[in-house]
């Protein structure tokens, strides 16, 4: 039978494992027309949460329109303006005739001067909110890609200046490069106090355990709570990897999942992602790999003399450069005085395969 575990696309409804606090927070913020930031590593369940949010708002008969703008392939201001224009028009018109009529009504093709056109497009959501008497929810994906523009600070400053005047638009800004998003919103303080981050906490172990046990039982297969806890701990509760591991274990099982079969599933999961991890390490320098080794070893004082010598960091200045490089590569994240791997299975792969622990 088909696997009951879905990990390669967003999920809603019965397949969605609740993040109740985050869902409630986002729902309340949108209804108050407060802007929100959601940035987490890839495969963290951002899209599933947001799709569940939109489903909940529809169930509540809330008056809103979604305009989704994915910036993954946007590299210039002209591309950005076209993406915004297209998403907003498509959000209010379904047929080509309707789109042409709406664009004519909004005078989108009657402006020739670039500055005037830019202002018209960036304020288009407000015009549509007033015209249709609704809350326009502009949902950005991969917002960190704006940093790849030729003059990102100019673009970010422009967006901030315009968006701060908006009252009929609610911005839901998401990204999958945690450190790049922090560069925009924390380090450079763009959009200061414009939007609040809604951080995704790990899904409760209890919820994942019940979900996995239930789906095994539906297929006439049995997995113990203890083994599901091992799954959860192995993936650190990361949604994509946990569901993928559950699927691998499910496919290994004919009656009861044993610990031997589960450990085979662990190995299979690591092997599935091994090629990508090899590519990642092949692009890291000797000193960068040593820094990752130090993090795995639990080092916290990287500039201590004994640490500099043991891991051959050479100098405290080089430690600073290593930290910066590994953050820019989205491999590590700093939380307080802790350094965390953004990909839990990459961390396991380094321990088990690269350094053979």
ABEGO torsion letter per residue (X at the ends): XBBABBAABBBBEAABBBBAAAAAAAAAAAAAGBBBBBBBBBGAGAAAAAAAAAAAAAAAGBBBBBBBBBAAABABAAAAAAAAAAAAAAAABABAAAAAAAAAAAGAAABABAAAAAAAAAAAAAAAAAAAGBBBBBBBBGAAAAAABABAAAAAAAAAAAAAABAABBBBBBBABAAAAAAAAAAAGBGBGABBBBBBBBBBAAAAAAAAAAAAAAAGBBBBAAAAAAAAAAAGGBAAAAAAAAAAAAAABABBBBAAAAAAAAAAAAAAAAAAAAAAAAABBAAAAAAAAAAAAGBABAABAAAAAAAGAGBAAAAAAAAAAAAAAGABBBBEABBBBABAAAAAAAAAAAAGX
